[in-house]
Amino acid sequence: MKILMVSSEAVPFAKSGGLADVVGALSDALAGSGADVRVLLPGYGSMDLSGFSAPVRTLEVALHGSIEIVEIREQRLGQVRFYVACHSWYTDRKGIYGDTSFTPYGDNFVRFLLQSKLIHPFCKALKWMPDVIHCHDWTAGFVPYLVKTDESPAFAKTKTMFTIHNLAYQGDFPRLDVLMADVPPDQRMFVGEGPRKRVNMLKTGIEFADVVTTVSPTYAKEIQQPEYGCGLHSLLQAKKDNLYGIINGIDYKEWNPATDIHFNEHFTADDQNGKAELKAAVQQEFGLPVNPNVPLVSMISRIAEQKGFNELLEGSPCALEILLEEMPLQMLIIGTGDKRMEEKLQILGDVHSNLSVNIIFSDRAAHRVEAASDFFLMPSRYEPCGLNQLYSLRYGTLPIARRTGGLADSIIDLGDDPDNGTGILFDDASGAAIVASMRRAMHWWDKGFDELATIRKRAMKSDFTWTRSAKAYLDIYKNMTKKG
């Protein structure tokens, strides 16, 4: 089967978040199953293009009343072929979506429309027509529409899949942008009425794709409801027969407590001694008292409302203060984000010796803290899939999470099923629920090391490999192409 991935990012070349990990790892897993997988990315100025070939093709695209010249370069990693589109709109800028996460480029509509309009000339030039074009998030939202409206026979047998990684990011732009883009407008591209009418790239992808997927079964149900649907719940309800949720996997080579390159105190499900040694090292590294007798609870997160920081920090005393003052535990927080929340966390860190706040983004720290911790707190308001709970399970760090999205699909609550449980789930988005869930976690901690080791072992043996997820995608691809 021939599969073309269209994305704005993919590891190891361009990354701003989990989307990059998914595209890179899923492509590798699909190729390992025998599929011919190719990935098309923009060639940003921040990317190292030295490993890519000289231009293998030079393509012309009509856009904004002119002809844009795009060079295509290629690099093969394992069994996957990666192609980058080199154009000044990408190569002359360091950012993917903007110079910072708070300052998106004003011309992002036309930047990513250029990538979408490349698909036909790109496939034609390679003499390679995919069976499935798998489009990721709003930046690739126009691909299904362009394939559907292509009047040539080129894509007559090609199907499109559109994956929603986070419905909150929709690619919403002024409607006049479409009129200058050499694309016939369709009313299904737009949201709003009258002067508020705007083109919505994510909505366009949902409307015209043959199949829509998202990154967990629970999130697929949630986004059909007003609370989580971000204004598109009615459309998603209408698409429910072709809407699937497939939970993401993680790279079990990178996230492996027996071989992790970021620490030497390795451990396995059957021999967990290294975890205790690493905990002591991490406590010392991050300024916490070295104490094996209290649980180390960590958060490695973007510091934002979505991640539950409002619920953690609002009120006086706030939930975090109650945890720190009323329970014998240590908290270790790593992340960056909302400045107001960062400042409050730092103030609390200065007051409480059992709280370490680190406003950093560090892959090394993430691996070390994830592996060293006893519990991992994820009080997210919503979480399409979530990756940290999967890393936590892999490292025997029991997740404490709100029952939403992929968190609900990947964690088995110890209260609901003590014999198979792998963590703690709670329902309400509130400080009180966070405190109550931590009290439940302390109950399991107090049962002693042997009980905890048994639960950790169970968590570490959970299967969230990409092999499992890739098989689910392949099954859908095959069903799509059979329908003709």
N, C-alpha and C positions, 0 to 999 in steps of 0.2 A: 504494500500500500504506500502511495506517495502522499506525504503530508507537508504542507507549507505552514510554518508558524510565522505570524505577523505580530510583532510586539515592539514597544518602545524601549524595552530593556531586556537583558538576559545575561546571566552570569556565564563566563567571567568577564564580559566586556563592558557592560553598563548596568549600574544598579543604583536605585534609590530606595528600594524596599523589597518586600516579599515577592512581588511580581517577577523580578529578575531570577530569583531562586527557582520559582515554579517553572518558568519557560526553559531555563537551562537544564534542570533536572528531569522534567517531563520529556523533553526532546531526547535526552540521552537514554532514558528508560524505553521510550518508544523505539528508538533505533536498535536498542539491545534486543527487542522483540522481533526484529527483522524488517521494520518499516524503513522506507527511504525518507528521512526527515531533513528538511532544510529550514533555516531560520533567517528571516529578513529583518534587519535592524537599521536605524539611522546611524551614520558614522559621526558621532559627536567629537568635538574638539578635545574632550577629556579622555578619549579612548586611545589606547596604544594600538596603532594600526600597522606597526612594523611586521607583525606576523601575517598580515593579509597580503594577498597577491597584488601585483599591479592591476590596474583596471581590467577585468575580464570582459566587461561590456560597458558601453557608453549609451545611455538611453535618453530619449527625449519625451518630455511630458508637457502637455498643454495646461497652463495654469495662470490665472490672473492676466489673461490676454496676451501671454507671451509663451515662448517655448523654453522650458527649464532643462538644462543639461545635467544629468546625474551619472556619476561613475559608480559602477558596482565592483566591489572587491570581495575576495573569497578567502576563507580559512577553514580548514577541516580540523575538528577536534573529536578524536575518537571516530565514531561512525556518523557524526552529525556535521553537515556543511553549514557554516555561518556566512551570510552575505551582509555587507554593510553598504548602505546607500550614501555616497559622498556628495554633498551639496553644501554651499556656503551657509545655508540656513541651519545646518547641523555642525559642520566642521569649524565654522568661525565662532562657535559658542561652546563654553565649557559645560553648561548645564544641560540636563535632559528636558526639563519643563520650564526652567527659569534659572537665573543666576543664584537664587536661593529658593528654598521651599515656600517662602512667603511672597516671592516676586515672579510670578509666571510671565513668560514672554507674551507680548500682546498679539503676536502672529501665530500662536500655537495651532489655530485651526488650519491655516494654510500649510504650516510645517508638516503636520501629520497627514493632511490630505494628500500632500505630495507623495508620502510613503504609500498611501492607499492606491493612488493612481499609477504607481509604479508596477503594481502586481501584473497587469496584463502584458506590458512590454517586457517585463522581467522574465516571466514564464515563457513567453514567445521567443525571446532571445536565447534562453537556455534550451529551447525545444523540450521542455519538461512541464507537463500539465498535471497539477496535483489532483488526487482524488478528493482530498479535503483541504480546505484552507481554514486553519484554526486561528481565529482573531482574538487578541487579548486586550480587554479593557477599551476605554473610550477612544484612545488614540487610533485604534484600528476599526472604529465603528462604521466607517464608510465603505470598508471592503465588501461586506455582504451586499450592499446596495449596488456597488459598481459591478460586481459579478452578476447579480440578477439582471441588470439592465444592459449588460454587454451584448451587443447585437451580432457579434461574430460568433462562430461555432466553437471558439477556443475553450470556453468554460461550460459547454453543454452538459458534461457529465460531472462537473465539479460541484461539491457540496460545501457549504460554509457552516462552521461552528463559531459561536461568539461566547466567550467566557467572561463573566462578570467577576472580577476579583474584589471590588468594593463598590457597591452601588452609589455610594455618596459622591464619588468622583465621576462626573458625567460629561465633561467637555462641552460646556454650554457657551455659545458664542452669538454675537449679533447676527440676525437673519440675513443682513445684506452681504455677509461674508460668502454665502452660498452663491449669490448672484455674480460674484466676481471670480468664481472658482471653476468655471467651465464644466459645471455639473448640473444636469437638468434637475430642478427642485421637485420635491415630492412632499405633500403635506404631512406625511408620516415622519419626516425628519424633525419636525418642529414641536416645541412646547409653548404654552401660553397663547394669548390672543391679543389682537390689536397691536399697540405699540410695545407691548411686553413679549411679543412673539420672538422666539429665539431658536436657532438651530442647536440640536442636541445630538452629539456624536454617539453617545452611548445608546440613546433611544433608537437611533438609526440602525445600529448594530442589532439590537433586540428585534426590531420590526422586520428586518430583511434576512436574518440568518435562518438557515434551515433548522438548526438546533441551537438552543441557548443552554449554557451550563454555568454553574457557579461552584464555589469551592468547598461546600459541605451540604449534606442533605437538609440539615435544619435551617441553614441560611436560605436555601432554595424555597422553603416553606415560609420563612419569616418575611422575605421581600415581597411576597404576595399580599402582605397586610399593610395597612396605612402607616403603622408605627415604624416599620422598617423599609417601606417601599420607596422612600425619597421622591414621592410624586409619581412613580411609575408602577404602583402596585396593580392598577387595573389592567395595564398592558401585560404585566407578568402573569396575572391570573388568566388572561386570554391565551397566553402561551404555555399554560401549565402542562399540556400534553407533550410538549417538546422542550420542557425545562427539567434539567437534571442537576443534582448536587453530587459532586465527587470530592471527597476530602483530599487535601493535598498530602503528599508524602514529604519526607525529609531525606537528606543524603546520609545514609548510614555509614559511609566511609568518613565523611567530615565530622559527623556527630557520633563519635564512638568512644565511650569512656575507657576502653581498653587500649586505645592507640592515640588519643587526642594529642596533637602536637603542642597544645598550649599549657600542658602540665605534665609532670612526671609521676604523679601519684595515681597511677592507673588502677582501674577496678573493673569488675564484671558483676553480673547478676549473682553469680555463685561465690564470688570473693569480693566483698564490699569494703575491705579494710582500707583501701586507698582513698575511699570517699571521706572517711574520718580524718585521715592525714591531710587531705586537701582542704577540708573544712578549717582545720587549725591554721594552715598557711594563708588561706583567704581572709580569715578573721584578722590575722596579724597585718596582712597587706592593706586592708581597708580600715584599719584603726579601731577594730572592735576587740573587746577582751577575748582572749583565747579560752573558750569554755565549751567542752563537749557536752555538757549537761543541759544546755538550753538549745532550742531549735533555732537554726538560722533560716530566716524567711527572706526571700529576695523578690525584687521586681526589676526586670530589665525591659524597658518599655519607652516608647514615645510618651512624653509627659503631656497628656492631652485629655480633653473631656471624654473622648471615645473610650479611652483606656480606664475610665473609672476614677480618675484623680479628683474630680469634683466631690464624689461621694466619700473618698478617702480623707479629703482635707476640709470639707465644709463643716461649719458648726464650731462650738466652743464648749467643751473640748471636742475636737474632731475625732473621727474614727482612728486615725493613725496615733493620736495622742493616747487614746484609751488602750490601744494595743501595747504601746510602749510602757505605759505606766501601770497597767493592771495585770499584765501577763509576763511570765519569765521567758522572754524571747529576745532575739536580735533581728533587726531589719536592715537589709542592705539594698539600696535603690540605685540603679544606674540608668541614665537616659538624658535626653534633651527635649526641649519643646517649649511649652507655654512659659513665658518669663515670670509671670505672676506666680504660677504654681512652683516653678523652680525656686523662687525666692522663699516661699513659705516652707518648702521642704528643707532648704538650707538653714532657715531659722530654727526649725524643729531639730535638725541635726546638731546644731550648736548647743542645744539645751539638753538633749538626751544622749547619754553615752552609749546606749544600745541601738542607736540609729546611725548608719553611715550613708550619706547622700553624696553621689558622685555624678556631676553634670558632665558626662563624657559620652562619646560614641566609640566603643572599642571592641573589636571582635575577640581579642585575647581575653579581655575582662569578661565578656559575655560567656565564653566557654568555661572559664575558671569558676565564675560565680554560679552558673547554671549547674555545674557538676558538684560543687561544694555544698550547695544548700540542702536543707531538709525539706522545705516547702517553697512553693513558688506561687505568688499571689497574682491573679488576673481578674480584677473586678470589672471587666469591660462592659460598657453599655451595649455594644454589639461587637461581634467578631466574626467576619465572614468565614474564616477558617481558623486562623491563629497558628503560629508555628512554635511559640515558646512552650506551650503545654506539651507539644510533641517532643521538643528537646528535653523538657523536664522528665517526661516518662522514660525517655531513652537513658537518662542519667540517674534514675531512681530518686528524683526530686518530686515529691508528691504535689500536684497542682491543686490550688484552691481557687476556684473560678466560678464566675456567674454562668448559669445554665443558658447559654445563647450560642447560636451559630455552630461553628466547628468545635467549640469547647464542649457543648452538649453531646456531640457525636464521638468525641475521642476520649472522654473521661468517664469512668464508671464510679458513681458515688459510693463511698464506703458505707454510708448509712443505708442506702437502698439495697446494696448487695455486699455485705461484709466479706463474703468468700471470694468475690471476684473484683472488688473495688480497687481503684487505682488513685483516687483523689477525693476531693470535697467539692460538691456543687451547691450553689445557692441561687435563689430565684430573683429576689428583689434587688433593684439598683439603688442601694441605700447604704449609708454608713453603718446603720444598725445590723444589716445583713452581713456586711464585711466582718464586724466584730463577732457576730454569732458564728460565722463559719470558721473564724480563727479559734474560737473556743472549742468547736468540734475537732479541729486539727490538734489542739492541745490534748484533747481526750485520747486520741490515738497515740500521740507522743508519750503520754504518761503510761501507756501499756507496756513500754519498755522496748529494748533494742531488738529482741528476737521477733516480736510482732511487727515492728517497723521494717525489719530486714525482709520478712516474708512479703509484705506489701510492696516494698521496693523491687524485689525480685519479679513479682507479677507485673509491675509497671514496666520494667526494663525488657520484659519479653513480649510486650505489645508489638504488633506489626503495623508500622506506618511507613513502610518502604515505598519508594516510587514504583516498584514493580507491580504492586497491588493496584495503585491508582492508574498506572498506564494501561493495565488490562481493562479497567472499567472504561477508559477513553476509547481504547481500540474496539471494544464491543459496540459502543455507540457509533464510531466511524463506520464500522461494517454495516450496521443497520441503516445508517443514512444512505450509504452508497447502493445498498440493495433496492431501496425504494425507487431509484431511477429518477 
